[in-house]
Amino acid sequence: MATRTEARSSDRERIDDALAQPLTGALGCFLLDPDDVAAGVAFVPGQLAGSRTGGVHPAALAAVLELAGYLVVLPTLDEDEHAVTHASALQVLGGAGRGDRVEARAQLDRRSRRLAFVSAAATVDGLVVATAQLTMSVGRRKH
């Protein structure tokens, strides 16, 4: 099991795929540091991420936090493994608005053979606006 945070060349396709998933792609998510996948992701909320009050919908924050969580787990996965979130808890602590740059960072709290536990936080201008606890199942990829 790998434990480094730099992306292996074989992970590049999986990173690009995660960023291009319909929801994360539509939100416009991008890596904070293309050379360090575990550094986190960001997006600038637009119409799709908006709520009726002009803020960012919690579901958009949850999606970006989950993406950051997956990307921090990815370097620990063997070539034939994948990780799928099976439990998540979101806590919205503050407001993010359309046009704000929302940055999401995650940390791998614990990784066992079949589970990964992740904490993630979304910030705007350095202030935490949401946190998430994610539990991911690790399984074998079907080829």
TORFIKE-543016 format. One record per residue: residue number from 1; residue in one letter; x, y, z of N, C-alpha, C in turn. Coordinates in steps of 0.1 Angstrom, whole numbers. Layout:
# TORFIKE-543016
<node nr="NUM" rest="a" n_px="X" n_py="Y" n_pz="Z" ca_px="X" ca_py="Y" ca_pz="Z" c_px="X" c_py="Y" c_pz="Z"/>
...
***
This chain:
# TORFIKE-543016
<node nr="1" rest="m" n_px="8" n_py="-12" n_pz="0" ca_px="0" ca_py="0" ca_pz="0" c_px="9" c_py="12" c_pz="0"/>
<node nr="2" rest="a" n_px="7" n_py="21" n_pz="-9" ca_px="15" ca_py="34" ca_pz="-10" c_px="10" c_py="43" c_pz="1"/>
<node nr="3" rest="t" n_px="19" n_py="52" n_pz="5" ca_px="16" ca_py="61" ca_pz="16" c_px="20" c_py="76" c_pz="12"/>
<node nr="4" rest="r" n_px="25" n_py="78" n_pz="1" ca_px="30" ca_py="91" ca_pz="-3" c_px="18" c_py="100" c_pz="-8"/>
<node nr="5" rest="t" n_px="21" n_py="113" n_pz="-9" ca_px="10" ca_py="121" ca_pz="-14" c_px="11" c_py="126" c_pz="-28"/>
<node nr="6" rest="e" n_px="23" n_py="124" n_pz="-34" ca_px="24" ca_py="127" ca_pz="-49" c_px="17" c_py="117" c_pz="-57"/>
<node nr="7" rest="a" n_px="11" n_py="121" n_pz="-68" ca_px="4" ca_py="112" ca_pz="-76" c_px="13" c_py="103" c_pz="-84"/>
<node nr="8" rest="r" n_px="11" n_py="90" n_pz="-84" ca_px="18" ca_py="81" ca_pz="-93" c_px="13" c_py="84" c_pz="-107"/>
<node nr="9" rest="s" n_px="22" n_py="81" n_pz="-117" ca_px="17" ca_py="84" ca_pz="-131" c_px="5" c_py="76" c_pz="-134"/>
<node nr="10" rest="s" n_px="4" n_py="64" n_pz="-128" ca_px="-8" ca_py="55" ca_pz="-131" c_px="-21" c_py="61" c_pz="-124"/>
<node nr="11" rest="d" n_px="-19" n_py="70" n_pz="-114" ca_px="-31" ca_py="76" ca_pz="-108" c_px="-36" c_py="88" c_pz="-116"/>
<node nr="12" rest="r" n_px="-29" n_py="93" n_pz="-125" ca_px="-33" ca_py="105" ca_pz="-133" c_px="-46" c_py="103" c_pz="-139"/>
<node nr="13" rest="e" n_px="-49" n_py="91" n_pz="-145" ca_px="-61" ca_py="89" ca_pz="-152" c_px="-73" c_py="89" c_pz="-141"/>
<node nr="14" rest="r" n_px="-70" n_py="83" n_pz="-130" ca_px="-81" ca_py="83" ca_pz="-119" c_px="-83" c_py="97" c_pz="-114"/>
<node nr="15" rest="i" n_px="-73" n_py="105" n_pz="-113" ca_px="-75" ca_py="119" ca_pz="-108" c_px="-83" c_py="127" c_pz="-119"/>
<node nr="16" rest="d" n_px="-79" n_py="126" n_pz="-131" ca_px="-86" ca_py="132" ca_pz="-142" c_px="-101" c_py="128" c_pz="-142"/>
<node nr="17" rest="d" n_px="-103" n_py="115" n_pz="-140" ca_px="-117" ca_py="110" ca_pz="-140" c_px="-125" c_py="115" c_pz="-129"/>
<node nr="18" rest="a" n_px="-119" n_py="116" n_pz="-117" ca_px="-126" ca_py="122" ca_pz="-105" c_px="-130" c_py="136" c_pz="-108"/>
<node nr="19" rest="l" n_px="-121" n_py="144" n_pz="-114" ca_px="-124" ca_py="158" ca_pz="-117" c_px="-134" c_py="160" c_pz="-128"/>
<node nr="20" rest="a" n_px="-135" n_py="150" n_pz="-136" ca_px="-144" ca_py="151" ca_pz="-148" c_px="-158" c_py="144" c_pz="-146"/>
<node nr="21" rest="q" n_px="-160" n_py="138" n_pz="-134" ca_px="-173" ca_py="132" ca_pz="-131" c_px="-183" c_py="143" c_pz="-134"/>
<node nr="22" rest="p" n_px="-195" n_py="139" n_pz="-137" ca_px="-205" ca_py="149" ca_pz="-141" c_px="-207" c_py="160" c_pz="-131"/>
<node nr="23" rest="l" n_px="-208" n_py="157" n_pz="-118" ca_px="-211" ca_py="168" ca_pz="-108" c_px="-198" c_py="176" c_pz="-106"/>
<node nr="24" rest="t" n_px="-187" n_py="170" n_pz="-103" ca_px="-175" ca_py="178" ca_pz="-100" c_px="-170" c_py="185" c_pz="-113"/>
<node nr="25" rest="g" n_px="-172" n_py="179" n_pz="-124" ca_px="-169" ca_py="186" ca_pz="-137" c_px="-178" c_py="199" c_pz="-139"/>
<node nr="26" rest="a" n_px="-191" n_py="197" n_pz="-136" ca_px="-200" ca_py="208" ca_pz="-138" c_px="-198" c_py="219" c_pz="-128"/>
<node nr="27" rest="l" n_px="-193" n_py="215" n_pz="-116" ca_px="-190" ca_py="225" ca_pz="-106" c_px="-177" c_py="233" c_pz="-109"/>
<node nr="28" rest="g" n_px="-169" n_py="227" n_pz="-118" ca_px="-156" ca_py="233" ca_pz="-122" c_px="-145" c_py="231" c_pz="-112"/>
<node nr="29" rest="c" n_px="-145" n_py="219" n_pz="-105" ca_px="-135" ca_py="216" ca_pz="-95" c_px="-121" c_py="215" c_pz="-102"/>
<node nr="30" rest="f" n_px="-111" n_py="220" n_pz="-95" ca_px="-97" ca_py="219" ca_pz="-99" c_px="-88" c_py="216" c_pz="-88"/>
<node nr="31" rest="l" n_px="-76" n_py="210" n_pz="-91" ca_px="-66" ca_py="207" ca_pz="-80" c_px="-59" c_py="220" c_pz="-76"/>
<node nr="32" rest="l" n_px="-57" n_py="222" n_pz="-63" ca_px="-50" ca_py="233" ca_pz="-57" c_px="-35" c_py="233" c_pz="-62"/>
<node nr="33" rest="d" n_px="-30" n_py="221" n_pz="-62" ca_px="-16" ca_py="218" ca_pz="-66" c_px="-15" c_py="206" c_pz="-75"/>
<node nr="34" rest="p" n_px="-14" n_py="208" n_pz="-89" ca_px="-14" ca_py="197" ca_pz="-98" c_px="-3" c_py="186" c_pz="-95"/>
<node nr="35" rest="d" n_px="7" n_py="190" n_pz="-87" ca_px="18" ca_py="181" ca_pz="-84" c_px="16" c_py="174" c_pz="-71"/>
<node nr="36" rest="d" n_px="6" n_py="178" n_pz="-63" ca_px="3" ca_py="172" ca_pz="-50" c_px="-12" c_py="170" c_pz="-49"/>
<node nr="37" rest="v" n_px="-17" n_py="159" n_pz="-53" ca_px="-31" ca_py="156" ca_pz="-53" c_px="-38" c_py="158" c_pz="-39"/>
<node nr="38" rest="a" n_px="-30" n_py="154" n_pz="-29" ca_px="-35" ca_py="155" ca_pz="-15" c_px="-36" c_py="170" c_pz="-10"/>
<node nr="39" rest="a" n_px="-31" n_py="179" n_pz="-18" ca_px="-32" ca_py="193" ca_pz="-13" c_px="-46" c_py="199" c_pz="-13"/>
<node nr="40" rest="g" n_px="-55" n_py="192" n_pz="-21" ca_px="-69" ca_py="196" ca_pz="-20" c_px="-74" c_py="201" c_pz="-34"/>
<node nr="41" rest="v" n_px="-87" n_py="205" n_pz="-34" ca_px="-93" ca_py="210" ca_pz="-46" c_px="-100" c_py="223" c_pz="-43"/>
<node nr="42" rest="a" n_px="-105" n_py="230" n_pz="-54" ca_px="-112" ca_py="242" ca_pz="-52" c_px="-122" c_py="243" c_pz="-63"/>
<node nr="43" rest="f" n_px="-132" n_py="252" n_pz="-61" ca_px="-141" ca_py="256" ca_pz="-71" c_px="-147" c_py="270" c_pz="-68"/>
<node nr="44" rest="v" n_px="-152" n_py="276" n_pz="-79" ca_px="-158" ca_py="289" ca_pz="-77" c_px="-173" c_py="287" c_pz="-80"/>
<node nr="45" rest="p" n_px="-181" n_py="287" n_pz="-70" ca_px="-195" ca_py="284" ca_pz="-72" c_px="-202" c_py="294" c_pz="-82"/>
<node nr="46" rest="g" n_px="-210" n_py="288" n_pz="-91" ca_px="-218" ca_py="295" ca_pz="-100" c_px="-232" c_py="292" c_pz="-98"/>
<node nr="47" rest="q" n_px="-240" n_py="293" n_pz="-109" ca_px="-254" ca_py="291" ca_pz="-108" c_px="-258" c_py="277" c_pz="-103"/>
<node nr="48" rest="l" n_px="-251" n_py="267" n_pz="-108" ca_px="-254" ca_py="253" ca_pz="-104" c_px="-253" c_py="251" c_pz="-89"/>
<node nr="49" rest="a" n_px="-243" n_py="257" n_pz="-83" ca_px="-240" ca_py="255" ca_pz="-69" c_px="-248" c_py="264" c_pz="-60"/>
<node nr="50" rest="g" n_px="-256" n_py="273" n_pz="-65" ca_px="-263" ca_py="283" ca_pz="-57" c_px="-276" c_py="277" c_pz="-50"/>
<node nr="51" rest="s" n_px="-279" n_py="284" n_pz="-40" ca_px="-292" ca_py="282" ca_pz="-33" c_px="-301" c_py="294" c_pz="-35"/>
<node nr="52" rest="r" n_px="-313" n_py="293" n_pz="-31" ca_px="-323" ca_py="303" ca_pz="-32" c_px="-319" c_py="316" c_pz="-25"/>
<node nr="53" rest="t" n_px="-310" n_py="315" n_pz="-15" ca_px="-306" ca_py="326" ca_pz="-7" c_px="-294" c_py="333" c_pz="-12"/>
<node nr="54" rest="g" n_px="-288" n_py="328" n_pz="-23" ca_px="-276" ca_py="334" ca_pz="-29" c_px="-264" c_py="328" c_pz="-24"/>
<node nr="55" rest="g" n_px="-264" n_py="319" n_pz="-15" ca_px="-252" ca_py="312" ca_pz="-10" c_px="-250" c_py="299" c_pz="-18"/>
<node nr="56" rest="v" n_px="-240" n_py="291" n_pz="-13" ca_px="-237" ca_py="279" ca_pz="-19" c_px="-245" c_py="268" c_pz="-13"/>
<node nr="57" rest="h" n_px="-252" n_py="260" n_pz="-21" ca_px="-260" ca_py="249" ca_pz="-16" c_px="-251" c_py="239" c_pz="-9"/>
<node nr="58" rest="p" n_px="-255" n_py="234" n_pz="3" ca_px="-247" ca_py="224" ca_pz="10" c_px="-244" c_py="211" c_pz="2"/>
<node nr="59" rest="a" n_px="-252" n_py="207" n_pz="-7" ca_px="-249" ca_py="196" ca_pz="-15" c_px="-236" c_py="198" c_pz="-24"/>
<node nr="60" rest="a" n_px="-234" n_py="210" n_pz="-29" ca_px="-222" ca_py="214" ca_pz="-36" c_px="-210" c_py="213" c_pz="-27"/>
<node nr="61" rest="l" n_px="-211" n_py="218" n_pz="-15" ca_px="-200" ca_py="217" ca_pz="-6" c_px="-197" c_py="203" c_pz="-3"/>
<node nr="62" rest="a" n_px="-207" n_py="194" n_pz="-1" ca_px="-205" ca_py="180" ca_pz="2" c_px="-198" c_py="173" c_pz="-9"/>
<node nr="63" rest="a" n_px="-202" n_py="176" n_pz="-21" ca_px="-196" ca_py="170" ca_pz="-33" c_px="-181" c_py="173" c_pz="-34"/>
<node nr="64" rest="v" n_px="-177" n_py="186" n_pz="-31" ca_px="-163" ca_py="190" ca_pz="-32" c_px="-155" c_py="184" c_pz="-21"/>
<node nr="65" rest="l" n_px="-161" n_py="184" n_pz="-9" ca_px="-154" ca_py="178" ca_pz="3" c_px="-152" c_py="163" c_pz="0"/>
<node nr="66" rest="e" n_px="-162" n_py="156" n_pz="-6" ca_px="-160" ca_py="142" ca_pz="-9" c_px="-149" c_py="140" c_pz="-19"/>
<node nr="67" rest="l" n_px="-148" n_py="149" n_pz="-29" ca_px="-138" ca_py="148" ca_pz="-39" c_px="-124" c_py="149" c_pz="-32"/>
<node nr="68" rest="a" n_px="-123" n_py="159" n_pz="-24" ca_px="-110" ca_py="161" ca_pz="-17" c_px="-107" c_py="149" c_pz="-8"/>
<node nr="69" rest="g" n_px="-117" n_py="143" n_pz="-2" ca_px="-114" ca_py="131" ca_pz="6" c_px="-110" c_py="119" c_pz="-3"/>
<node nr="70" rest="y" n_px="-116" n_py="117" n_pz="-14" ca_px="-112" ca_py="106" ca_pz="-23" c_px="-98" c_py="109" c_pz="-28"/>
<node nr="71" rest="l" n_px="-94" n_py="121" n_pz="-31" ca_px="-81" ca_py="124" ca_pz="-36" c_px="-70" c_py="122" c_pz="-26"/>
<node nr="72" rest="v" n_px="-73" n_py="124" n_pz="-13" ca_px="-63" ca_py="121" ca_pz="-3" c_px="-62" c_py="106" c_pz="0"/>
<node nr="73" rest="v" n_px="-72" n_py="99" n_pz="-3" ca_px="-71" ca_py="84" ca_pz="-2" c_px="-64" c_py="78" c_pz="-14"/>
<node nr="74" rest="l" n_px="-66" n_py="83" n_pz="-25" ca_px="-61" ca_py="77" ca_pz="-38" c_px="-46" c_py="73" c_pz="-37"/>
<node nr="75" rest="p" n_px="-37" n_py="81" n_pz="-32" ca_px="-23" ca_py="77" ca_pz="-32" c_px="-20" c_py="64" c_pz="-24"/>
<node nr="76" rest="t" n_px="-30" n_py="61" n_pz="-15" ca_px="-28" ca_py="49" ca_pz="-6" c_px="-33" c_py="36" c_pz="-13"/>
<node nr="77" rest="l" n_px="-41" n_py="38" n_pz="-24" ca_px="-47" ca_py="26" ca_pz="-30" c_px="-37" c_py="19" c_pz="-39"/>
<node nr="78" rest="d" n_px="-38" n_py="6" n_pz="-39" ca_px="-30" ca_py="-2" ca_pz="-48" c_px="-37" c_py="-1" c_pz="-62"/>
<node nr="79" rest="e" n_px="-30" n_py="-5" n_pz="-72" ca_px="-34" ca_py="-3" ca_pz="-86" c_px="-48" c_py="-9" c_pz="-88"/>
<node nr="80" rest="d" n_px="-51" n_py="-20" n_pz="-81" ca_px="-64" ca_py="-27" ca_pz="-84" c_px="-74" c_py="-24" c_pz="-73"/>
<node nr="81" rest="e" n_px="-72" n_py="-13" n_pz="-65" ca_px="-82" ca_py="-9" ca_pz="-55" c_px="-89" c_py="3" c_pz="-59"/>
<node nr="82" rest="h" n_px="-101" n_py="5" n_pz="-53" ca_px="-108" ca_py="17" ca_pz="-55" c_px="-115" c_py="21" c_pz="-41"/>
<node nr="83" rest="a" n_px="-119" n_py="33" n_pz="-40" ca_px="-125" ca_py="37" ca_pz="-27" c_px="-139" c_py="44" c_pz="-30"/>
<node nr="84" rest="v" n_px="-149" n_py="40" n_pz="-23" ca_px="-162" ca_py="45" ca_pz="-25" c_px="-168" c_py="50" c_pz="-11"/>
<node nr="85" rest="t" n_px="-172" n_py="62" n_pz="-11" ca_px="-178" ca_py="67" ca_pz="2" c_px="-191" c_py="60" c_pz="5"/>
<node nr="86" rest="h" n_px="-192" n_py="55" n_pz="17" ca_px="-204" ca_py="48" ca_pz="21" c_px="-211" c_py="55" c_pz="33"/>
<node nr="87" rest="a" n_px="-204" n_py="64" n_pz="39" ca_px="-210" ca_py="72" ca_pz="50" c_px="-203" c_py="86" c_pz="50"/>
<node nr="88" rest="s" n_px="-212" n_py="96" n_pz="52" ca_px="-206" ca_py="110" ca_pz="52" c_px="-215" c_py="118" c_pz="62"/>
<node nr="89" rest="a" n_px="-209" n_py="128" n_pz="68" ca_px="-216" ca_py="137" ca_pz="77" c_px="-211" c_py="151" c_pz="74"/>
<node nr="90" rest="l" n_px="-219" n_py="160" n_pz="70" ca_px="-216" ca_py="173" ca_pz="66" c_px="-221" c_py="183" c_pz="77"/>
<node nr="91" rest="q" n_px="-212" n_py="193" n_pz="80" ca_px="-216" ca_py="203" ca_pz="89" c_px="-213" c_py="216" c_pz="83"/>
<node nr="92" rest="v" n_px="-223" n_py="225" n_pz="80" ca_px="-221" ca_py="238" ca_pz="74" c_px="-219" c_py="248" c_pz="86"/>
<node nr="93" rest="l" n_px="-208" n_py="255" n_pz="86" ca_px="-205" ca_py="263" ca_pz="97" c_px="-205" c_py="278" c_pz="93"/>
<node nr="94" rest="g" n_px="-206" n_py="281" n_pz="81" ca_px="-206" ca_py="295" ca_pz="76" c_px="-211" c_py="296" c_pz="62"/>
<node nr="95" rest="g" n_px="-211" n_py="308" n_pz="57" ca_px="-216" ca_py="310" ca_pz="44" c_px="-205" c_py="311" c_pz="33"/>
<node nr="96" rest="a" n_px="-208" n_py="306" n_pz="22" ca_px="-200" ca_py="308" ca_pz="10" c_px="-210" c_py="313" c_pz="-1"/>
<node nr="97" rest="g" n_px="-205" n_py="322" n_pz="-9" ca_px="-214" ca_py="328" ca_pz="-19" c_px="-209" c_py="325" c_pz="-33"/>
<node nr="98" rest="r" n_px="-218" n_py="327" n_pz="-42" ca_px="-215" ca_py="326" ca_pz="-56" c_px="-203" c_py="335" c_pz="-59"/>
<node nr="99" rest="g" n_px="-193" n_py="330" n_pz="-66" ca_px="-182" ca_py="337" ca_pz="-70" c_px="-170" c_py="336" c_pz="-60"/>
<node nr="100" rest="d" n_px="-173" n_py="331" n_pz="-48" ca_px="-162" ca_py="329" ca_pz="-38" c_px="-154" c_py="317" c_pz="-43"/>
<node nr="101" rest="r" n_px="-141" n_py="318" n_pz="-40" ca_px="-132" ca_py="306" ca_pz="-42" c_px="-133" c_py="297" c_pz="-30"/>
<node nr="102" rest="v" n_px="-139" n_py="286" n_pz="-31" ca_px="-140" ca_py="276" ca_pz="-20" c_px="-129" c_py="266" c_pz="-22"/>
<node nr="103" rest="e" n_px="-121" n_py="264" n_pz="-12" ca_px="-110" ca_py="254" ca_pz="-12" c_px="-114" c_py="243" c_pz="-2"/>
<node nr="104" rest="a" n_px="-111" n_py="231" n_pz="-7" ca_px="-114" ca_py="219" ca_pz="2" c_px="-102" c_py="211" c_pz="4"/>
<node nr="105" rest="r" n_px="-99" n_py="208" n_pz="16" ca_px="-87" ca_py="200" ca_pz="19" c_px="-91" c_py="189" c_pz="28"/>
<node nr="106" rest="a" n_px="-85" n_py="178" n_pz="27" ca_px="-88" ca_py="166" ca_pz="35" c_px="-76" c_py="160" c_pz="41"/>
<node nr="107" rest="q" n_px="-78" n_py="152" n_pz="51" ca_px="-67" ca_py="145" ca_pz="57" c_px="-72" c_py="130" c_pz="60"/>
<node nr="108" rest="l" n_px="-63" n_py="121" n_pz="57" ca_px="-66" ca_py="107" ca_pz="60" c_px="-63" c_py="105" c_pz="74"/>
<node nr="109" rest="d" n_px="-74" n_py="102" n_pz="82" ca_px="-72" ca_py="100" ca_pz="96" c_px="-68" c_py="85" c_pz="99"/>
<node nr="110" rest="r" n_px="-73" n_py="76" n_pz="92" ca_px="-69" ca_py="62" ca_pz="94" c_px="-73" c_py="54" c_pz="81"/>
<node nr="111" rest="r" n_px="-64" n_py="45" n_pz="78" ca_px="-66" ca_py="36" ca_pz="66" c_px="-64" c_py="22" c_pz="71"/>
<node nr="112" rest="s" n_px="-74" n_py="13" n_pz="70" ca_px="-72" ca_py="-1" ca_pz="72" c_px="-73" c_py="-8" c_pz="59"/>
<node nr="113" rest="r" n_px="-73" n_py="-21" n_pz="59" ca_px="-73" ca_py="-28" ca_pz="47" c_px="-85" c_py="-25" c_pz="38"/>
<node nr="114" rest="r" n_px="-97" n_py="-24" n_pz="44" ca_px="-109" ca_py="-22" ca_pz="37" c_px="-117" c_py="-9" c_pz="40"/>
<node nr="115" rest="l" n_px="-111" n_py="0" n_pz="48" ca_px="-118" ca_py="12" ca_pz="52" c_px="-108" c_py="24" c_pz="52"/>
<node nr="116" rest="a" n_px="-113" n_py="35" n_pz="49" ca_px="-105" ca_py="48" ca_pz="50" c_px="-114" c_py="58" c_pz="57"/>
<node nr="117" rest="f" n_px="-109" n_py="64" n_pz="67" ca_px="-116" ca_py="75" ca_pz="75" c_px="-109" c_py="88" c_pz="72"/>
<node nr="118" rest="v" n_px="-117" n_py="98" n_pz="68" ca_px="-112" ca_py="110" ca_pz="63" c_px="-120" c_py="122" c_pz="70"/>
<node nr="119" rest="s" n_px="-112" n_py="132" n_pz="73" ca_px="-118" ca_py="145" ca_pz="78" c_px="-115" c_py="155" c_pz="67"/>
<node nr="120" rest="a" n_px="-125" n_py="164" n_pz="64" ca_px="-123" ca_py="174" ca_pz="53" c_px="-129" c_py="187" c_pz="58"/>
<node nr="121" rest="a" n_px="-123" n_py="198" n_pz="53" ca_px="-128" ca_py="211" ca_pz="56" c_px="-128" c_py="220" c_pz="43"/>
<node nr="122" rest="a" n_px="-139" n_py="228" n_pz="42" ca_px="-140" ca_py="238" ca_pz="31" c_px="-138" c_py="251" c_pz="37"/>
<node nr="123" rest="t" n_px="-130" n_py="260" n_pz="30" ca_px="-127" ca_py="273" ca_pz="35" c_px="-129" c_py="283" c_pz="24"/>
<node nr="124" rest="v" n_px="-133" n_py="295" n_pz="28" ca_px="-133" ca_py="307" ca_pz="19" c_px="-125" c_py="318" c_pz="26"/>
<node nr="125" rest="d" n_px="-115" n_py="323" n_pz="19" ca_px="-106" ca_py="333" ca_pz="25" c_px="-100" c_py="328" c_pz="38"/>
<node nr="126" rest="g" n_px="-97" n_py="315" n_pz="40" ca_px="-91" ca_py="310" ca_pz="52" c_px="-101" c_py="307" c_pz="63"/>
<node nr="127" rest="l" n_px="-114" n_py="310" n_pz="61" ca_px="-124" ca_py="307" ca_pz="72" c_px="-131" c_py="295" c_pz="68"/>
<node nr="128" rest="v" n_px="-133" n_py="286" n_pz="78" ca_px="-139" ca_py="273" ca_pz="76" c_px="-154" c_py="276" c_pz="74"/>
<node nr="129" rest="v" n_px="-160" n_py="271" n_pz="63" ca_px="-174" ca_py="272" ca_pz="60" c_px="-182" c_py="259" c_pz="61"/>
<node nr="130" rest="a" n_px="-174" n_py="247" n_pz="60" ca_px="-180" ca_py="234" ca_pz="62" c_px="-170" c_py="224" c_pz="65"/>
<node nr="131" rest="t" n_px="-174" n_py="214" n_pz="72" ca_px="-165" ca_py="202" ca_pz="75" c_px="-173" c_py="189" c_pz="71"/>
<node nr="132" rest="a" n_px="-166" n_py="179" n_pz="69" ca_px="-172" ca_py="166" ca_pz="67" c_px="-163" c_py="155" c_pz="72"/>
<node nr="133" rest="q" n_px="-170" n_py="144" n_pz="77" ca_px="-164" ca_py="132" ca_pz="81" c_px="-168" c_py="122" c_pz="71"/>
<node nr="134" rest="l" n_px="-159" n_py="115" n_pz="65" ca_px="-162" ca_py="105" ca_pz="54" c_px="-156" c_py="91" c_pz="58"/>
<node nr="135" rest="t" n_px="-164" n_py="81" n_pz="55" ca_px="-159" ca_py="67" ca_pz="57" c_px="-160" c_py="61" c_pz="43"/>
<node nr="136" rest="m" n_px="-149" n_py="56" n_pz="38" ca_px="-149" ca_py="50" ca_pz="25" c_px="-145" c_py="35" c_pz="26"/>
<node nr="137" rest="s" n_px="-152" n_py="28" n_pz="18" ca_px="-150" ca_py="14" ca_pz="16" c_px="-139" c_py="12" c_pz="5"/>
<node nr="138" rest="v" n_px="-129" n_py="4" n_pz="8" ca_px="-119" ca_py="1" ca_pz="-2" c_px="-121" c_py="-13" c_pz="-7"/>
<node nr="139" rest="g" n_px="-122" n_py="-14" n_pz="-20" ca_px="-124" ca_py="-27" ca_pz="-26" c_px="-115" c_py="-29" c_pz="-38"/>
<node nr="140" rest="r" n_px="-117" n_py="-41" n_pz="-44" ca_px="-109" ca_py="-44" ca_pz="-56" c_px="-116" c_py="-39" c_pz="-68"/>
<node nr="141" rest="r" n_px="-109" n_py="-32" n_pz="-78" ca_px="-115" ca_py="-27" ca_pz="-90" c_px="-118" c_py="-39" c_pz="-99"/>
<node nr="142" rest="k" n_px="-129" n_py="-38" n_pz="-107" ca_px="-132" ca_py="-48" ca_pz="-117" c_px="-126" c_py="-43" c_pz="-130"/>
<node nr="143" rest="h" n_px="-119" n_py="-52" n_pz="-137" ca_px="-113" ca_py="-48" ca_pz="-149" c_px="-120" c_py="-53" c_pz="-161"/>
***
